[in-house]
Amino acid sequence: MSPGALASLAVVVVTTSAIATPPSAPQGTARTSSLAPTRANRAGPDRRLLAAARRIDAAGVAKLLALGANPNAHDEERTPALQLVFADLMYDTAGDAVRIVRSLLAAGANPYGRTPAGRTALMEASASPLPEGAAIVAALLAAGADPNARDARGWTALMCAAQADAASVAKSVLAAGADPTVRARSGETALSLAHRAPEQATLPLLRAALASRRAASRHPRPKR
């Protein structure tokens, strides 16, 4: 065979070998299977869960949780799924909101989670004037929500309830240990907010709670 023919044959062999044999992965690096879930695919259920929570879609939330969506997912603004339930809460969707909150909590949602402004789900629920707010508050308290947590303004759930005229909510958080003497950064208290509320529905409860605390401070229990 002539030298020119041999050179042509070598080129063909090298080219064919390069096409047929894929490059090996660097040592210590695992190959990624084309069937392995990508980060975008894993995040898909979480994004859909957040959207379902915001639009108060109880069935959608339950389905996505069953598929493995993270109950502690948060949106791009770092707002947790629990708090998104209250973004567009209306009278006709309040019942579904109760079911969503219960579903999220049952799936492991953190009742202590906060928004960037420090708002907890308990604060958001306490600020709702809807009757279903009391059921949501009860579920959050049962899950361990802190009734004395404060947001960036120094507000508590009790202050939110006082401003919203939500007497049943105020009763629940007081029973759970809410402190009626807390002052916000602005100097506001639950009592001052109750005075300015349209119906002043929480005023008797707050006055009674404050009187009880004063009586307890005057007559402390004897130490055993």
Buried (B, 14 or more C-beta within 10 A) or exposed (E): EEEEEEEEEEEEEEEEEEEEEEEEEEEEEEEEEEEEEEEEEEBBBBBBBBBBBBBBBBEBBBBBBEEEBBBBBBBEEEBBBBBBBBEEBEEEBBBBBBBBBBBBBEBEBBBBBBBEEBBBBBBBBBBBBBEBBBBBBBBBBEBEBBBEBBBEBBBBBBBBBBBBBBBBBBBBBBEBEBBBEBEBEEEBBBBBBBEEBEEBBBBEBBEEBBEEEEEEEEEEEEEE
